[in-house]
């Protein structure tokens, strides 16, 4: 239902500072190649199975144009690959909040980012299985 049209709607974006703070303080995390994923079960009821925030460190990319380009790539590849996670969450009837942090020093091209995001989503899906079962 939520993943059929592959959009990344405003309601799917994690914007709450209090939830982000709680995510950093007590959320689960794992690293996969160039990504660090922070996640936890949602503190409230969400309109979608997950809310996602995307971050690129200022320490690695001083120029805002570079950070914004990488964030655009991350949002696009997440939009395409999130269906796997959404299906899993609906199946187990859970809602989560996620923060994806890009941790490399290189500006990736679309193909590389897309492949990495696809693999990361598969790994994250397995992580959810272990956590909720």
Phi, psi and omega per residue, in radians:
X1 nan -0.958 -3.057
X2 -1.373 -0.392 -2.988
X3 -1.854 0.109 -3.034
X4 -1.268 -0.576 -3.075
X5 -1.831 0.110 3.037
X6 0.934 0.673 3.060
X7 -1.734 2.745 3.060
X8 -2.016 1.552 -3.008
X9 -1.370 2.862 -3.137
X10 -1.021 -0.686 -3.137
X11 -1.161 -0.305 3.132
X12 -1.515 -0.156 -3.104
X13 -1.565 2.304 3.127
X14 -1.465 2.003 -3.080
X15 -2.121 -0.279 -3.048
X16 -1.225 2.052 3.137
X17 -1.085 -0.671 -3.124
X18 -1.146 -0.697 3.119
X19 -1.203 -0.692 3.110
X20 -1.116 -0.727 3.097
X21 -1.079 -0.800 3.112
X22 -1.095 -0.632 3.117
X23 -1.080 -0.778 3.120
X24 -1.211 -0.585 -3.100
X25 -1.345 -0.734 -3.000
X26 -2.330 0.222 -3.122
X27 -1.424 2.853 3.031
X28 -1.422 2.718 3.114
X29 -2.591 2.741 2.950
X30 -2.709 2.736 -3.131
X31 -1.918 2.472 3.039
X32 -2.489 1.976 -3.106
X33 0.808 -1.888 -3.063
X34 -1.628 0.123 -3.057
X35 -2.049 2.587 2.885
X36 -2.125 2.200 -3.097
X37 -1.952 2.172 3.014
X38 -1.920 2.364 3.129
X39 -2.683 2.734 3.037
X40 -2.770 2.866 3.089
X41 -1.159 2.482 -3.073
X42 -1.127 2.360 3.110
X43 -1.276 -0.284 -3.141
X44 -2.404 -3.005 3.119
X45 -1.568 2.274 -3.101
X46 -1.899 2.700 3.082
X47 -1.328 -0.231 3.132
X48 -2.254 2.850 3.129
X49 -1.087 -0.427 -3.129
X50 -2.589 2.645 2.940
X51 -2.039 2.416 -3.008
X52 -2.236 2.426 2.995
X53 -2.087 2.575 -3.117
X54 -2.183 2.383 -3.085
X55 -2.430 2.512 3.039
X56 -2.277 2.252 -3.036
X57 -1.215 2.395 3.106
X58 -1.241 -0.448 -3.141
X59 -1.135 -0.656 -3.124
X60 -1.429 -0.605 -3.086
X61 -2.258 1.703 -3.088
X62 -1.175 -0.651 -3.093
X63 -1.365 2.235 -3.130
X64 -1.080 -0.565 -3.139
X65 -1.103 -0.660 3.105
X66 -1.192 -0.790 3.121
X67 -1.065 -0.755 -3.125
X68 -1.143 -0.652 3.100
X69 -1.091 -0.804 -3.126
X70 -1.143 -0.694 3.105
X71 -1.118 -0.659 3.077
X72 -1.085 -0.762 3.109
X73 -1.095 -0.754 3.123
X74 -1.081 -0.804 3.133
X75 -1.072 -0.739 -3.120
X76 -1.141 -0.809 -3.119
X77 -1.228 -0.573 3.050
X78 -1.146 -0.761 -3.134
X79 -0.985 -0.712 -3.101
X80 -1.294 -0.610 -3.006
X81 -1.735 -0.126 -3.020
X82 -1.198 -0.326 -3.100
X83 -0.978 -0.641 3.124
X84 -1.062 -0.799 3.139
X85 -1.170 -0.762 -3.123
X86 -1.066 -0.742 3.128
X87 -1.086 -0.758 3.135
X88 -1.094 -0.772 -3.121
X89 -1.146 -0.683 3.103
X90 -1.174 -0.623 3.141
X91 -1.122 -0.712 -3.131
X92 -1.657 0.036 3.083
X93 0.993 0.934 3.101
X94 -2.254 2.744 3.039
X95 -2.239 2.430 -3.089
X96 -2.336 2.863 2.957
X97 -2.026 2.470 -3.025
X98 -2.303 2.475 2.939
X99 -2.173 2.203 3.103
X100 -1.868 2.109 -3.122
X101 -1.996 2.196 3.097
X102 -1.518 2.215 -2.992
X103 -2.111 0.292 -3.140
X104 -1.641 2.907 3.089
X105 -1.736 -0.028 -3.082
X106 -1.847 2.532 3.045
X107 -1.483 2.012 -3.065
X108 -1.412 2.790 2.979
X109 -1.594 2.973 -3.035
X110 -1.081 -0.771 -3.088
X111 -1.048 -0.820 -3.140
X112 -1.092 -0.813 -3.131
X113 -1.083 -0.718 -3.130
X114 -1.115 -0.767 3.118
X115 -1.122 -0.780 3.140
X116 -1.111 -0.738 -3.135
X117 -1.137 -0.723 3.109
X118 -1.044 -0.768 3.121
X119 -1.178 -0.695 3.135
X120 -1.122 -0.700 3.126
X121 -1.114 -0.697 3.086
X122 -1.082 -0.796 3.138
X123 -1.111 -0.740 3.133
X124 -1.110 -0.669 3.109
X125 -1.068 -0.719 3.091
X126 -1.167 -0.650 3.106
X127 -1.064 -0.718 3.109
X128 -1.111 -0.686 3.113
X129 -1.012 -0.801 -3.114
X130 -1.170 -0.672 -3.058
X131 -1.278 -0.659 -3.057
X132 -1.714 0.006 3.102
X133 -1.982 nan nan
